[in-house]
Amino acid sequence: MKRKPALVMVAVFAVSVFFVMQVFAQKVETAEGVRVVHNEKPVWGKEPKVALKLIQTIGGLDAVKDEYMLYLPADIVEDEQGNIYVLDAGNYRIQKYDANGAFLLSFGRQGMGPGEFSSPQSIAFGNDGNIYIFDMMNGLVQVFGQNGKPVNSFRPEESMTGLHSLRSGEFTVTSLGSMMRFGTGGGRMNITELQKQKAEDMPLIRVVDSEGVLKREFGKAEEYGDGFTNREGNRYDMTTDSGDNKYVSFRFQNRIEK
């Protein structure tokens, strides 16, 4: 009997929270001239306005041929002919398929030399027709032709964990959320430095040229008061459109910025 008041209070609290969520679920504001809609609950009701349809599958747990046995596929790009390049990170290789998923060729292997990978993180297709692959442990970007032959390699000036190609021929660089920091010397950021890192020292987007030289940086990270939380809390995924506009989806902030 003594627990009933507590149960009632919990029930009242739950109803209050529900009411507040209903009233303030869609907060709209204008920040620096940009209209921002905060969607804190689904607004479509029971009938979603977006549907996903499976078009094609490459590889799988039941694959019997080596060229379709992917292990930790980390990234994927497509060339102008519709050929598909899969970064098969766990196997330290790139798998190339045609638009129908038929296997064409494979290149790369584990190692530290030209054409070899230690920890491949991302793949991008440059407007020069070449394939750019970032290997984080080596702090190196390797460039390959569409035939899988090495063309060039360079160490980026800026710390990064991934790259994304732009139609301008430049690349956007992702660096937030990484415990390691590679620069021209391939050094690592130690724990003390990471703890002290402020959001103001963490530009969200860096743009580099095809040799990894920094051209510009922009975007403001959220400050959480701790270096670890700053990096994790500002983690994002990004894509671009035909006009090189950048769409940034923040994993833990429930928001997307263009």
N, C-alpha and C positions, 0 to 999 in steps of 0.2 A: 504493500500500500504506500510505503514511503517513496517509492520510485515514480508514482503517477505524475506528480508535479514536474519532475524532470522530463518525463516523456512528453507531457503537454508543452513544456517550454521548447523542447526539440522540435515538436510538430509546428508550433507557432513560428519558430525561427526558420524552419524549412519553407513554410508558406511565404514568409516575408522575403526570403532570398529569391524564391521563384517569382514573386511579384516584382521585385527590383529588377531581376533579369529580363522580365517581359517588357518593363517600361523603358529600360536603358539598354536594351540589347543592340540597338542600332544607333550608335552615337555618330553624328556627322559633324565634322569641323573642317575649317579651312586653315591649313598650315603653310605659310610662306607661299600663298597663292595656289596651293594644291588642295583639291577637295579630297578629304580622307573619310572613308566610311569604315567604322569599326563594327564588324559583324561578329558578335559574340554568341550567336546561336544560328542554326540554319534558318534561312528565310524562304525556302522553297516549299515548305510543308511536306506532305507525303509524296509529292511528285517532283523529283529532281529535274531540273532543266538541262542538265548535262548528262550524257550517257557515253560510256566507253564500250567500244566494240573491238574484239580481238581480230586483228588483220593477219598477223603472221607470228610464228614462233620459230626461233633458231636455237637448237640445242635443247637440253632437258635431262632430267635424271635417268630417263630410259634410253639415252643415246648410246649407240653401240660403236660408232665410228669416232676415231680420235678427233677429227676436225670439228665435231659437234659436241665434244665433251668439254664444256666450259667450266672453269673453276674460278670463282670470285670475279665474274665479269664486272668491271668497274666503270666503263664508259663506252659510248658508241657514237659514231659519226657516219655521215653519208656524203658521197661525192656527187658531182653533177650528173653522172650517169645512173645514179640510184644504187651504186654498189655500197655495201655496208661494211664498216670496219669496227670490230669489237675488240676492246682492250681486255683481253683474257688475263687479268692481273695475276691470278693464282698460278697460272702456267707460264708467266713471263713472256707473253707473245701477243701478236696481233693476228686476228683471224679475219680474212676478207671473204665476203659472200656477195653474190649478185643480188639484184632487186628481188628475186624470187627465193632467196635463201640458199642457193646452191653454192657450195664451197669453191673458192677460187685459189687462194694461196694463204700461207702462214709465214710470218717472219718474227724474229726476236727469240731470245732465250735468256736464261738466268746468267748473270755475270756482271762484270764491271767495265767491260770493253765496249768498243763501237758495236752497235746493233744488239747490245745486251742490256738487261734491266735488272735492277735490284729491288725496287719498290715502285713500279709504274702506277701513277695516280690518275692521269687524265690524258685524253687524246683530242686533238683539234685539227680541223682541215683548213689550211691557209688558202688565201685567194691566189697564191702562186701554184696551187695544185699539189703541194706537198703536205705530208702528214707530220704533225708536231706532237711528240709524246713527252710528258714530264715525268721524270723519275726522281721522286723525292729524296730517297736515301743517297743517291748520287748527286743531288742538287743540280741536275742536268736536264736540258731539253734536247732531245734527239730528233732530227728531221729526216724523214724518209720519203722516197718517191712512191708513187702508187704501185710500183712493182716490188716494193719492200726493200729496195736497196738504200743504204745510208747515204744521205746527201750532206748533212752538216750537223753540228752540235754546238751548244753554247750554255754557259752558266748565267742564269738571270741575275740582274743587279739586285732585284728585290726578293724578299722572302715570299714563298708561295707554296700552295698545296695543289694548285690546279690552274688550268688556263682555258680560255674560251675564245674562239676566233671571231673577228669582226670583218664585215665586208670591206672595211677601209684597209685591210691588210695588217691591222694591229691586233692585239690580243688583250682581253681583260684577264686579270690575275686574281685568284682567290687565295687568301692567306689566313683568314680568321679561323680560329678553332684548332690550330695546330700547336702541338707541344714543341715542335722543332722549328727552327728558323734557319733557313739556308740563304746565304748571301754570296758575294763573289768569292769569299774564302771558304764557303761550305761549313761555317761554324754553327753552333747551336746556341739558342737562347737558354740561359740557365734558369733554374727555378726562381731565384730571387728576382731576376729581371722580369720574369713573367708575372710574378705576383704584383710588382709595382707598375705594370703597364696600365696606362690610362686610355679611356675610350678616345680621347682627343689625339692620341698617337696611333690610332688604328683606322686609317681611311678605309671605307668599305670597298671601294673599287679602285684598282690601279690599272692603268692602260700602258702596255709596253709595245715596242716594235718587234719585228720578226727576229731581232737579235737579243731580245730581253731587256733592252734599255728603256727605263722609265720615261714616259712622255707626259703623263698627267695622272692625278688622283683626285677622287671626290667622294662624297657621301659621308654622313656622320653616324658614328656608332653610338649606341646607348651606353651610358655610364652606370655600372652596377656597384662600384666601390671596391672591386677586387679584380685583379688581372685575370685570374682563372675564369671567373664568372663573365667578365667582359668578353673574352674570346668565345666562350661557349654560348653565351646569351645572344651574341651577334652573328652566330653562324647563319649562313644562307646558301641557297641554291639559286642559280641564275640562268636565264636564256636570253636571246636577243631576237628581234624581228628583222624584216628586210630593210628597215631604216636604221639599223644598229641601235635602236632603243633597247634599253636593258631592263629586264623584269627580274626583280630580286625578291625571292620568297624567304622570309626569315623563319627558320625552323621553330623557334621557341617564342616568337613575339606575336603570332596570330595576325600577320599582316604581309602585304605584298606592296612593293614600291616599283614604280616605273621611272 
